[in-house]
Structure formats: structure tokens, C-alpha cells
Amino acid sequence: MRHHTALGAADWLSLAAAPTFAVMALLTELFGGSAIDMICSATHDASLLHGMVPMYILMSAFHLGPWLKLIWRLRSEGWGAHGRA
């Protein structure tokens, strides 16, 4: 018998962080150039990680933990290579 754990509100919020920051990075790259981006990148030659886009990408990467846990849980329950069970 398989035990499927239901996702609560906190789980959904934690899963929302990584894609939200990824979308923010994309939108900032497409429509950037705001005053905030200028403040965050005041020293352009100091680092490759200047500006808002790298910050959002790093924040997205740091919030991948809940996605990795969900993927591991689904694969361990048999939803991996054999399709949805």
C-alpha cells in the first residue's frame, strides 16, 4: 500500500518560491533597467554577480530544496520511470 502525503498550504508556499524568483529574474532581464537595478549594481566591475537578475537566480537556486524533496518523494513512491502509479 502506498502512502501519498497531501500537500498543505506551507508546502505550496515553499514550492512557489523557486519558480517565482525564476520568473522575476526573467522579467527583470527583459524589462530591467530600473532605479533599483542601478542601486544594486553601483560597482559594475566589482563582481560578475551584480544587479538584480543574478540575485533572483541565486534566490531561486537556494529555494530548490522543497522541489528536490517532492521529486525524491514522488520517485520513491513509484512515480518515476514507470509513469504515474
C-alpha distances in whole Angstrom, upper triangle without the diagonal:
4,7,10,13,16,19,22,26,26,24,25,29,28,27,30,32,32,33,35,37,37,38,41,42,42,44,46,47,48,50,51,54,54,56,53,52,56,56,53,54,58,58,57,58,56,53,51,48,51,50,47,45,44,44,41,40,39,38,35,34,34,32,29,27,25,24,24,21,19,20,18,15,15,15,13,10,11,14,17,19,17,17,15,12
4,6,10,13,16,19,22,23,20,22,25,24,23,26,28,28,29,31,33,33,35,37,38,39,41,43,43,44,46,47,50,50,52,49,49,52,52,49,51,54,54,53,54,53,49,47,45,47,46,43,41,41,40,37,36,36,34,31,31,30,28,25,23,21,20,20,17,15,16,15,11,11,12,10,7,9,11,14,17,15,15,12,10
4,6,9,13,16,19,20,17,19,22,21,20,24,26,26,27,29,31,31,33,35,36,37,39,41,42,43,45,45,49,48,50,47,46,50,50,47,49,52,52,52,53,51,48,46,43,45,44,41,40,39,38,35,34,34,32,29,29,28,26,24,21,19,19,19,15,14,15,14,10,11,13,11,8,11,12,15,18,17,17,14,12
4,6,9,13,16,17,14,16,19,18,17,20,23,23,24,26,28,28,29,32,33,34,35,38,39,40,41,42,45,45,47,44,43,47,47,44,46,49,50,49,50,49,45,43,40,42,41,38,37,36,35,32,31,31,29,27,26,26,23,21,19,16,16,16,14,11,13,13,9,9,12,11,8,11,11,14,18,17,15,12,11
4,6,9,13,13,11,13,16,15,15,18,20,21,22,24,26,27,28,30,31,32,34,36,37,38,39,40,43,43,44,41,41,45,44,41,43,47,47,47,48,46,43,41,38,40,39,36,35,34,33,30,29,29,27,25,25,24,21,19,17,14,15,15,12,10,13,13,9,10,13,12,10,14,13,16,20,20,18,15,14
4,6,10,11,9,10,14,14,14,16,19,20,21,22,25,25,26,28,30,31,32,34,36,37,38,38,42,41,42,39,40,43,43,40,42,46,47,46,48,46,43,41,38,40,38,35,34,34,32,29,29,29,26,24,25,24,20,19,18,14,15,16,14,11,14,15,12,12,16,15,13,16,15,18,22,21,19,16,16
4,7,8,6,7,10,11,10,13,15,17,17,18,21,22,23,25,27,28,29,31,32,33,34,35,38,37,39,36,36,40,39,36,39,42,43,43,44,43,40,38,35,36,35,31,30,30,28,26,25,25,23,21,21,21,17,16,15,11,12,15,12,10,13,15,12,12,16,16,15,18,16,19,22,23,20,17,18
4,6,5,6,9,10,11,13,15,17,18,18,21,23,23,25,27,28,29,30,33,34,34,35,38,36,38,34,35,39,38,35,38,41,43,42,44,43,40,38,35,36,34,31,30,30,28,25,26,26,23,21,22,21,17,18,16,13,14,17,14,13,16,18,15,16,20,20,19,21,20,22,26,26,24,21,22
4,5,5,6,9,10,11,13,16,16,16,19,21,21,22,25,26,26,28,30,31,31,32,35,33,34,31,32,36,35,33,36,39,40,40,42,41,38,37,33,34,32,28,28,28,26,23,24,24,21,19,21,20,16,17,16,13,15,18,16,14,18,20,18,18,22,23,22,24,23,25,28,29,26,24,24
4,5,5,6,9,10,11,14,15,15,17,20,20,21,23,25,26,27,29,31,31,31,34,32,33,30,31,34,33,31,33,36,38,38,40,38,35,34,31,31,30,26,26,26,24,21,22,22,18,17,19,17,14,15,14,11,13,16,14,13,17,18,17,18,21,22,21,24,23,25,28,29,27,25,25
4,5,5,6,9,10,12,14,15,17,18,19,21,23,24,25,26,28,30,31,31,34,33,34,31,31,35,34,31,34,37,38,38,39,38,35,33,30,31,30,26,26,26,23,21,21,21,18,16,17,16,12,13,11,8,10,13,11,10,13,15,13,14,18,18,18,21,19,21,24,25,23,21,22
4,5,5,6,9,11,12,12,15,16,17,18,21,22,22,24,26,27,28,28,31,30,32,29,29,33,32,30,33,36,37,37,39,37,34,33,29,30,28,25,24,25,23,20,20,20,17,15,17,16,13,13,13,9,10,14,13,11,14,16,15,15,19,20,19,22,20,21,25,26,23,21,22
4,5,5,7,10,11,10,13,15,15,16,19,20,21,22,24,26,26,26,29,28,29,26,26,30,29,27,30,33,34,34,36,34,32,30,27,28,26,22,22,22,20,17,18,18,15,13,16,15,11,12,13,10,11,15,14,13,16,18,18,18,21,23,23,25,23,24,27,29,26,24,26
4,5,6,8,10,10,12,14,15,16,18,20,21,22,24,26,26,26,29,28,29,26,26,30,29,26,28,32,33,33,34,33,30,28,25,26,25,21,21,21,18,16,16,16,12,11,13,11,8,9,9,6,9,12,11,11,14,16,15,17,19,20,21,23,21,22,26,27,25,23,25
4,6,7,8,9,11,12,14,15,17,18,19,21,23,24,25,25,28,28,30,26,26,30,30,27,29,32,33,33,34,33,30,28,25,26,25,21,20,20,19,16,15,16,13,11,12,12,8,8,9,6,6,10,10,9,11,14,14,14,17,19,19,21,19,19,23,24,22,20,22
4,6,6,6,9,10,11,12,14,16,16,18,20,21,22,22,26,25,27,24,24,27,27,25,27,30,32,31,33,32,29,27,24,25,23,19,18,19,17,14,14,15,12,10,13,13,9,10,12,9,9,13,14,13,15,17,18,18,20,22,22,24,21,22,25,27,24,23,25
4,6,5,6,9,10,11,12,14,15,16,18,20,21,20,23,23,24,21,21,24,24,21,24,27,28,28,30,28,25,24,20,21,20,16,15,16,14,11,11,12,8,7,10,9,6,8,10,9,10,13,14,14,16,18,19,20,22,24,24,26,24,24,27,29,27,25,28
4,5,5,6,9,10,11,12,14,15,17,19,20,20,23,23,24,21,20,24,24,21,23,26,27,26,28,27,24,22,18,20,18,15,14,14,12,9,9,10,7,4,7,8,5,6,9,9,8,11,13,13,14,17,18,19,20,22,23,25,22,22,25,27,25,24,27
4,5,5,6,8,10,10,12,14,15,16,18,18,22,22,24,21,20,24,25,22,24,27,28,27,29,28,25,23,20,21,19,16,14,14,14,10,10,12,10,7,10,11,9,9,12,11,10,13,15,14,15,18,19,19,21,23,24,25,22,22,24,26,24,23,26
4,5,5,6,9,10,11,12,14,15,16,16,20,19,21,18,18,22,22,20,22,25,27,26,28,27,25,23,19,20,17,14,13,14,13,9,10,12,10,8,11,12,10,11,14,14,13,16,18,17,18,21,22,22,24,27,27,28,25,25,28,30,27,26,29
4,5,5,6,9,10,10,12,14,15,15,17,17,19,16,15,19,19,17,18,22,23,22,24,24,21,19,16,16,14,11,9,10,9,5,7,9,6,5,9,10,9,11,14,14,14,16,19,18,19,22,23,24,25,28,29,30,27,27,29,31,29,29,31
4,5,5,6,9,10,11,12,14,14,18,18,20,18,16,20,21,18,19,23,24,22,24,24,21,18,16,16,15,11,9,10,10,7,6,9,8,6,9,11,10,11,14,15,13,16,19,18,18,21,23,23,24,27,28,29,26,25,27,30,27,27,30
4,5,5,6,8,10,10,12,13,16,17,19,17,16,20,21,19,20,24,25,23,26,26,23,21,18,18,16,12,10,12,12,9,9,13,11,9,12,15,13,14,18,17,16,19,21,20,21,24,25,25,26,29,30,30,27,27,29,31,28,28,31
4,5,5,6,8,10,10,10,13,13,16,14,13,16,17,15,17,20,22,21,23,23,21,19,16,16,13,9,8,11,10,7,9,12,10,9,13,15,14,15,19,19,18,21,23,23,23,26,28,27,29,32,33,33,30,30,32,34,32,31,34
4,6,5,6,9,10,9,12,13,16,14,12,15,16,14,15,19,20,18,20,20,18,15,13,13,10,7,5,7,8,5,6,10,10,9,12,14,14,15,19,19,18,21,23,23,23,26,28,28,29,32,33,34,31,30,32,34,32,32,35
4,5,5,6,9,9,13,14,17,16,14,17,19,17,17,21,22,20,22,23,20,17,16,15,13,10,7,10,12,9,9,13,13,11,14,17,16,17,21,21,20,22,25,24,24,27,29,28,29,32,33,34,30,30,31,34,31,31,35
4,5,5,6,7,11,12,15,14,13,16,18,16,17,21,22,21,23,24,22,19,17,16,13,11,9,12,13,10,12,15,15,14,17,19,18,19,23,23,22,24,27,26,27,30,31,31,32,35,36,36,33,32,34,36,34,33,37
4,5,5,4,8,9,12,11,9,12,14,13,13,17,19,17,20,21,19,17,14,13,10,7,6,10,11,9,11,14,14,14,17,19,19,20,24,24,23,26,28,28,28,31,33,33,34,37,38,38,35,34,36,39,36,36,39
4,6,5,8,11,14,13,10,13,16,14,14,17,18,16,19,20,18,15,14,13,10,9,6,10,12,10,11,14,15,15,17,19,20,21,24,25,24,26,29,29,29,31,33,33,34,37,38,38,35,34,36,38,36,36,40
4,6,9,11,15,15,13,15,18,17,17,20,21,19,22,23,21,19,17,16,13,12,10,13,15,13,14,18,18,17,20,22,22,23,27,27,26,28,31,30,30,33,35,34,35,38,39,39,36,35,36,39,36,37,40
4,7,8,12,13,11,13,16,16,16,19,21,19,22,23,22,20,18,17,13,12,11,15,16,14,16,19,19,19,22,24,24,25,28,29,28,30,33,32,32,35,37,36,38,41,42,42,39,38,39,42,39,39,42
4,6,9,9,7,10,13,12,12,15,17,15,19,20,19,17,15,13,10,9,9,12,13,13,14,17,17,18,20,22,23,24,28,29,28,30,33,32,33,36,37,37,38,41,42,43,40,39,40,43,40,40,44
4,7,8,6,7,10,11,10,12,15,13,17,19,18,17,16,13,10,10,11,14,15,15,17,19,20,21,23,25,25,27,30,31,31,33,36,36,36,39,40,40,42,44,46,46,43,42,44,46,44,44,47
4,5,5,7,9,10,11,13,16,15,19,20,19,19,17,14,10,10,12,15,15,15,18,20,19,21,23,24,25,27,30,31,31,33,36,36,36,39,41,41,42,45,46,47,44,43,45,47,45,45,48
4,5,5,6,9,10,11,14,14,18,19,19,19,17,14,11,11,14,16,16,16,19,21,20,22,25,25,26,29,32,32,33,35,37,37,38,41,42,43,44,47,48,49,46,45,47,50,48,47,50
4,5,5,6,9,10,13,14,18,17,17,17,15,12,9,8,11,14,12,13,16,17,17,19,22,22,23,25,28,29,29,32,34,34,35,38,39,40,41,43,45,46,43,43,45,47,45,45,47
4,5,5,6,9,11,11,15,15,14,14,12,9,5,6,9,11,10,12,14,16,16,18,20,21,22,24,27,29,28,30,33,33,34,36,38,39,40,42,44,45,42,41,43,46,44,43,46
4,6,5,6,9,9,13,14,14,15,13,10,7,9,12,14,13,15,18,19,19,21,23,24,25,28,31,32,32,34,36,37,38,40,42,42,43,46,47,48,46,45,46,49,47,47,50
4,5,5,9,10,14,14,14,15,14,10,8,10,13,14,13,15,18,18,18,21,23,23,24,27,30,31,32,34,36,37,38,40,41,42,44,46,47,48,46,45,47,50,48,48,51
4,6,8,9,12,12,12,12,10,7,5,7,10,11,10,12,15,15,15,18,19,19,21,24,26,28,29,30,32,34,34,36,38,39,40,42,44,45,43,42,44,47,45,45,48
4,5,6,9,9,9,10,9,5,5,8,10,11,11,14,15,16,17,19,20,21,23,25,28,30,30,31,34,35,36,37,40,40,41,43,45,46,44,43,44,47,46,46,49
4,6,9,9,11,13,12,8,9,12,14,14,14,17,19,19,20,23,24,24,26,29,31,33,34,35,37,39,39,41,43,44,45,47,49,50,48,46,48,51,50,50,52
4,6,6,8,10,11,8,10,13,15,14,15,18,19,19,21,23,24,24,27,29,31,34,34,35,37,39,39,41,43,44,45,47,49,50,48,46,48,51,50,50,53
4,6,7,8,9,7,8,12,13,13,14,17,18,18,20,22,23,24,26,28,31,33,33,34,37,38,38,40,42,43,43,46,48,48,46,44,46,49,48,48,51
4,6,7,10,8,11,15,16,14,16,19,19,19,22,24,24,25,28,29,32,34,34,34,37,39,39,40,43,44,44,46,48,49,47,45,46,50,49,49,52
4,7,9,8,11,15,16,14,15,18,19,18,20,23,22,23,26,28,30,33,33,33,36,38,37,39,41,43,43,45,47,48,46,44,45,49,48,49,51
4,5,6,10,13,13,11,12,16,15,14,17,19,19,20,23,24,26,29,29,29,32,34,34,35,38,39,39,41,43,44,42,40,42,45,44,45,48
4,6,9,12,11,9,11,14,13,13,16,17,17,18,21,22,25,28,27,27,30,32,31,33,36,37,37,39,41,42,40,37,39,42,41,42,45
4,7,9,9,6,7,11,10,9,12,14,14,15,18,19,22,25,24,25,28,29,29,31,33,34,35,37,39,40,38,36,37,41,40,40,43
4,7,8,7,8,11,12,12,14,16,16,17,20,22,24,27,27,27,30,32,32,33,36,37,37,39,41,42,40,38,40,43,42,42,45
4,6,6,7,9,11,12,13,15,16,17,19,21,24,26,26,27,30,31,31,33,35,36,37,39,41,42,39,38,40,43,41,41,44
4,6,5,6,9,10,10,12,14,15,17,19,22,23,23,25,27,28,29,31,33,33,34,37,38,39,37,36,38,40,39,38,41
4,5,5,6,9,10,11,12,14,15,17,20,22,21,23,26,26,26,29,31,31,32,34,36,37,34,33,35,37,36,36,39
4,5,5,6,9,10,10,12,14,16,19,21,20,21,24,25,25,27,30,30,31,33,35,36,33,32,34,37,35,36,38
4,5,5,6,9,10,11,12,15,17,19,19,21,23,24,25,27,29,30,31,33,35,36,33,32,34,37,36,36,38
4,5,5,6,9,10,11,13,16,17,17,19,21,22,22,25,27,27,28,31,32,33,31,30,32,35,33,33,35
4,5,5,6,9,10,11,14,16,15,17,20,20,20,23,25,25,26,28,30,31,29,27,29,32,31,31,34
4,5,5,6,9,10,13,15,15,16,19,20,20,22,24,25,26,28,30,31,29,28,30,33,32,32,34
4,5,5,6,9,11,13,14,15,17,19,20,21,23,24,25,27,29,30,28,27,30,33,31,31,33
4,5,5,7,10,11,11,13,15,16,17,19,21,21,22,25,26,27,25,24,27,29,28,27,30
4,5,5,8,11,10,11,14,15,15,17,19,20,21,23,25,26,24,23,25,28,27,27,29
4,6,7,10,11,11,13,15,16,17,19,21,22,23,25,27,25,24,27,30,29,28,30
4,6,7,8,10,11,13,14,16,17,19,20,21,23,25,23,22,25,28,26,26,28
4,6,5,6,9,10,11,12,14,16,17,18,20,22,20,19,22,24,23,23,25
4,5,5,6,9,10,11,12,14,15,16,18,20,19,18,21,24,23,22,24
4,5,5,6,9,10,10,12,14,15,16,19,17,17,21,23,21,20,22
4,5,5,6,9,10,11,12,14,15,17,15,15,18,20,18,18,20
4,5,5,6,8,10,11,12,14,16,14,13,16,19,18,18,20
4,6,5,6,9,10,10,12,14,14,14,17,19,18,17,19
4,5,5,6,9,10,11,13,11,12,15,17,16,14,16
4,5,5,6,8,10,11,9,9,12,14,13,13,14
4,6,5,6,9,10,10,9,12,15,14,14,15
4,6,5,6,9,9,10,13,15,14,13,13
4,5,5,7,5,7,11,12,11,9,10
4,5,5,5,4,8,10,10,10,10
4,5,7,8,11,12,12,12,11
4,6,8,11,11,11,10,8
4,5,8,7,8,7,6
4,7,6,5,5,6
4,6,6,7,9
4,6,9,10
4,7,8
4,6
4
